[in-house]
Amino acid sequence: MQNVDRGITGSSLAGSAILLEIGAEYGVIEFLQKSPVVDAESASRSCGIKESVISAYLDSLSKAGIIEDLGTKTPATYKVGSNFDELINEVGYLSWALRACAPLINNAKEFSERNEEAQAKYPRSGGLVARTSKWMGEKSFYPQPENAIVAMAPRKIVDLGSGSGGFLIRMLRKIPGSTGVGIDLSASATEQAVQAAKDAGMSDRLQFVTAPIQVLVEDASLIKDADIIHAGFVMHDLLPAEEATLDALLRACCTYAIKGTLIIVDAIPVAQSNWEKPFAAAFNHLHNHFMSRRLLSEEEWTEKLFRAGFSNVRIEVLDHPGGRMLMASK
């Protein structure tokens, strides 16, 4: 068979995914992203894995063309390839689908027969969901809302579903003098966010609270006078079981964030563009039939936001297939 370059193929993505997922388990991927030049000794110190293991791993990454061998012999040194971040993004989709969602897919028949029992029995790993979502999001759905927020130069930003705090820290770095409030259900994620804020020297500008976002319906003090309220892929968690709560939350955002714009990043159930269709359909199917969630269409979101009291609603298509950014203001 003729040896030709076929570009990105299923097999090339599969190979890259195997190696990058191993690196994620070693805890070495972020070190590679941050370091212009790496060797086995420094990478080993960073992640706590034996140097001989990391040496073999870096050699395999080099042979795969994921990192570049700089030609030094003792020690061997490497730098990441120019497409490393793009590859992380592509693999993020594959890993989210087949690793983070593995408990659902592997037990699909049981979900079809005893859905509620299966949901309790086969939960997804929150850590895997968060990490693979980050790999997807850094290229596909973080940049657009972040650019929109920076352009508005807000003084106070509230992030609903703030996770480990990365979004707010990035925003505060880009907007001098701004402050942020993060709200997340996970106590461990909040602890990580507090530490990350401390490491970034932003403890005096950032507040992180462990709570469900539903608490804002009864106590809206955290969003009062917010310039921007951001909700990234969290609002659909209230549907369909807590739709009345979602409506009340949207009203609270409109009422109490008197200077504010609400930015919702979420997925729609059906996409029309060919590049979006497969992932959007799969994302909707998993959420609807395996997680008892309902995604809203652009029209349904627009109607809800107008009913909540917002007078201006703008929708943008994200680079994430099926992803939309809704910007609502009074």
N, C-alpha and C positions, 0 to 999 in steps of 0.2 A: 504494500500500500504506500502511496506517495506520502512523504513526510511534509505536510503543509500545516500552517498555523490556522487553526479553526476558531480562534478567538475564545470568548467565554463559552464554555460548554457545561453540561450537567456534571461531567466527570471532573472538570477543572474546579468548579465550585465545590464539589464534594470533597476533593483533596484539600482545598484551602480550608474548608469548614472543619475537617478533622484536625488539621494542624492548629488552627486558630482556637478551636474549642479546647484542645489540650493546653495551649498557652493560657487560656482564660482560667482553666482549673489550676495551673501552676501559679497563676497570679502575676504573669510576666508581660501581658499584652500592654497595659498602661505604661509600664517601664519602657517598652519598645517605642510607644507613641511619643513619649516625652524626651527620649534620649537620641541625640543626633548620631552618636556612635556607641555601640555596645559590644561587650565581650562576655564570655561565659561567667567570669568571676564576678563582674559587677552585677550582671543579671541574677546570678545565684544569690548574692547578698541581698538584692532587692526583694526577691520572692521567697527566700528560705528553702529552695529546692537544691539538692546536691549539684555541685558544679559539673560533675561528669554527665548528669542527666540533662542539664541545661545546655552543655556543650553539644551533645548529640541532637538536642532539639533545635538549636540555632543552625546546625549543619543541615538538618532536614528542611528548615525554612528557606535556607539559601538554595538548596537543590530544587526546591519548588518554585524559586523565583520570587518569593514573597519578601525576602530581605536580600541585600547585596553583600557578598563577601568582598572586603576591601583589599584582600591580597596579603595581609600581614600574616606571619606564621606563628609568632609567640608573643602575645596571645593572638588568636584569630579574632579579627574585629569585623563588625557588620554595621550596616545602616539599613533602615527600612526603605523599601522601594517607593517610587514616586506615587504609585497607586495604592499604597497601603490603606489609607483611610477609606478610599472607594471600595476596596476589597472587604474591609470590615463592615461597611454598610451592606454590601451584597450578601455576605455571609450572615449578617444579622437577621435578614429575612428567613434564610434557610434554617438557622438555629432556633429562631422564635417558633417557626412552624413545626420542626421535627424534634427539638429538644424541650423547649418550654411547654409546648402543647402535647408532648408525648403521652402524659397520663390520660388525656382525652382521646387521642387517636388510638392508642393501644387498647383502650377499653370501650371502643365505639359501640359494640353490640350491647354491652351492659348499660351504657348510657341510653340506648334506644329502648331498653326494656324497663329499667328502674332508674330514671334520670336523677331524682332527688338523692337517692341512696348513693348513686355513683358519684355525684358531685361532692358528697361528704367523704366518700371513700378514696377518691383519686384527685386530690387537690394539686394544682400546679405549684411549682417551686417559685415563691415570690422573688427570690434572688435571681433565678434564671430569667423570669419574665422581665425584671427590671434591667438586667444586664443586656439581654438581647434587644429589648426595646431601645436602650441607649445606643447600641450599635446601629440600629435602624435610624433612630431619630437624629443623630448628630449631623447627618447629611439630608435626611428626607423630611423631617417635620419640626426640628428645632429652629432652623435659621429664619424661616418666614415670620413667625410670631416674635422672635427675638429682634429682628430688624425693625419690625413695626413698632415694638415697644421702645427701642432706642430712639427712633425718630420722634416719638412723642415726649421724650425726656421726662418721665413721671418722677414725682417726689416720693410716692409711696406705692409699692407693688405688693399685691397679695397673690400668693400661688396656692391654689387648691390642689391637693395631692402633690405636695412638694418633694416627697421622696427624700433622698440624701442631700438635697439642697443645691445641686449643681446649677439648676436654672437660675435661681435667685443670685447665687454668687457671680455667675457670668454677667447677669444684668447689672448688678451693683458695680462691678469692675468697669463696665462701659458707661455708666451714668453716675458721675461724681455727685455726692451729696444725697443720693437717693437712699431710701430705707426699704426693708422688705419684711413681710410676714409670711411664713410657710405653715400650712396646716396639712397634716397627714395622719392617717389612721394607725400607721405602724410606729410603735415606740422605738424599735431598733433603727428604723430609717431616720427618725427624729434625732436620736442620739448621734448617728453618723453626720447628720446635717449640722448639729451644734458643734461637733468637733471640726467639721470642714470649715465652718464660719470662723472658728477660732484660728485654725491653721492659716486661713486667708486674711487674718487680721480684721475681720468684719463683725466681731461679736457685738460691737456697740451699734451696728446698723441693721442687724438681722435678729428676728425673733422666730423661733420654731415651736409649734404647739402640736402635741399629740391629741388628735380628736378627729371624729368623722366630720366631713364637711357639712353634714346635716345640722350640726349644732348652730350654724349661722342663722338658721330659721328662727331660733329662740333667742340667740344672743349674737347680734351683728356687730358687736364692738370691734372685732378684729378687722372688719372690712370698712369701718367708718372712715370717710374722707380718703379712701383709696383712689388713686389716679388710674391704676390698672388692676383689674382682677383677672388672673390667668387660670384657666382650667384645662390641663392637657390630658385628654383621654381618661377623664374621671367621671364626667357627667352621666355617661351611659350606664355606669354602675347602679344608678338609681332607677333604671327602667327595666321592666315595667312595674315592678313591685312598689316602688316609691315615687311614682310619677307626680302625685300631689305634693310630695316633699320637694321634688325638683322644681315644680312650678313656684312653690313658696320661696325656694332658694334664689331663683331668678328674680323674683320680685324684691327680695331683700337686697340683692346686688344692685338693682336699679334704684332702690329707695335710699340706702344708707351710704353707698359709695357715691356721694353727691358730686364729686368731681370726676367720676370715673367712667372708664370704658371697660366692658367685659369682653375678654378674648377667650373663646372656646375653641379648642382644637380637638376634633373628634372624627369618627368615621361614619360614612353614610352606608346604608345597606346595599345599594345598587349603584354601580358606576357605568357610565355610557362609553367612555373611551376604552379602546382595546387594550391599552397598556395597563389600565386599572382593573379591568374586569376580573381576571382570575383571582388576584389576591383579595380584592374587595368582597367577592362572593364567598371565598373561603373564610375570611375574617368574620363576615356576617353569619355564616353557617355555624361556626364554632361558638360564637357568642349567643346566638339564638337557640341552638339545639343542644348545646353542651353546658352553657353557663347561665341559661335562663335570663339572658339580657336582650334588650330590643334597641336597635340602632335607629336613629331618626334620619329622615331625608332632609335635604336642604330646605324644602318647603315647610316641613314640620318644625324644624328649628326656628325658621323665620317667624312662623305663626306664634310659637311659644314666646319668643323674645319680644314681639310686638305686644302680646297680651300681658307680659310682665311689666310693660311700661316704657320700653325702649322705643325710640322713634326713628333711629337709624340703624340698619343692619346691612353689613357688607360681607360677602362670602368670597373666599379665595381658594383655589385648588392648590393643594400641597403636592410636593414631589412624592409623598407617600401615597401609594395607590388606594383610592377611596378616602383619603384624608382631606379634611376641609378645615379652614380657619374662618370662624365667624366672629366678626367685630361688631359689637352692639354698643350704642351710646344714646344719650338722651338729647 
